[in-house]
Structures are given as structure tokens and as C-alpha cells.
């Protein structure tokens, strides 16, 4: 979220509160979100994991698709099996849904992984530079004529790191053997 504010510059604007500026990335994210919402509406209804159904789904989703296809064929070809609870239309629909959307799921998984890494990588690049500025500020603040000390104190507070405390070393077992006297 951007903290950049757009201050009104004309007297015609009677609203004294500034309106937030919409950044380029917020616009792109809004467009992508709209596309996702459209896609979700086309796929609907989606089922969300729930504690009461999670174990059931996990256990039965592991059944191989080829097994389900062979059951479909058996029920279609054998009149004795046609009177069972097995719903051929629902079974075919489920397999077609899985076949159609598995590649989409794979692409979305890759997209999510790459988007997360891109966010983290861009932040890491800026964070490295910010830590460099902080280190310089700490050095400069040692000069009594420097004005950066208040800024360095704010940076230190916001960084949230505490000074490392040396670990207490656990005593290592003695390698000496006790002399047994008889």
C-alpha cells in the first residue's frame, strides 16, 4: 500500500482531506484482480477446505484417475453395476473438470511462486541498500557535528533488531577416561 498522498492544488477543491494517489502498480493489481474475479465467476462454484471435509477429500482425492475411468467403463458396460450409487454423469464431469483445469492450476501455482519471489527479490534489493544507508548513518552519527543521529535512532527503532547476546556454550563431555581402581 502506498503512503503517497495527492494534495489538492486548486482552490476549487473544497475537500480539505487529501485523496490517496493510486500508483501504477495498484492500477495493474486492480486490473489483474478483476481478471481473477472474472475467472472465478466462470469456474464457480469453488469449494474451500473445511475441517469437516478435509480428511475425506485428502483420502479420496488420492485415488488414481485411471481407476475412476475404469469404474465408469465397468458401470456403462455391466447392467449389474448400473443400479449402484455411482453417478456416471457426475464422474465424467469430475474427470473432465480435472483434466481441463489441472494445467491452469499448474500455471497459477507457478505464477504465485514467481510473484512471491519477485516481491521478495525487489524488497531484498531495496532492503540491502537501506541497510547500507543505515550503516553509513551509524558511522556518520559518531561525528559530533553530524545531524543524522535522530534519523539513525528512528531507523534503529524501525529495524527492530536487538543486539545479539552471546550464546552460553554448553560444556562438552570430557574426553578423559576415569581411572578405575581395584
Phi, psi and omega in degrees: 000135182272143176257008181287131181249145177260109182274135179297138183245356179248152179285344181292338180277109182277345181284113183285346182276132179289148177261142180295142176279133176272119182280166177302315182293326176294323177295314179297316180297323178295319178294317179296318179299321177298319178295321178295316179299320178296316179297317179298322178295326179288326183276334188316149003270139174263149178255135178262148177300143179219143182305329182282341182243351186301312182295318178300312181294316181300317183291316186273337178289343179284349179294133183296141180298326179296325177296315180296320178297322179290327176293318177302313180296318181296317181293322178295324187265348185237116183296330180296327182274349183287342180271007182277177180291343185297125182260109183298318182296315180295321180294313178297318180299317180296318179292321178294320178299313180297317181295320182287321188262350177301314177297326178294316178300317178299316180294320179293322178297316178295317178302313181298315180297314181290323178295316178298316180295320179297316177301311181295320182293317179294320177295320181298320178298315180290321180297321178299315178295321179296319178295326177295315178298320178298316179297318177297317179300320178297319178294314181296327184291347178286341177281125181298337180272357183282148179254009186272352184305314179300321179293321179296321178296320177295315179300316180300315179297314183289330178294323174076009179277142174256160180295137181292139176259130181297138179287144174278128182283135177280138181296135178277146180298142182292137180274355182283142176266141178285141179277123179266124179257141179256000000 
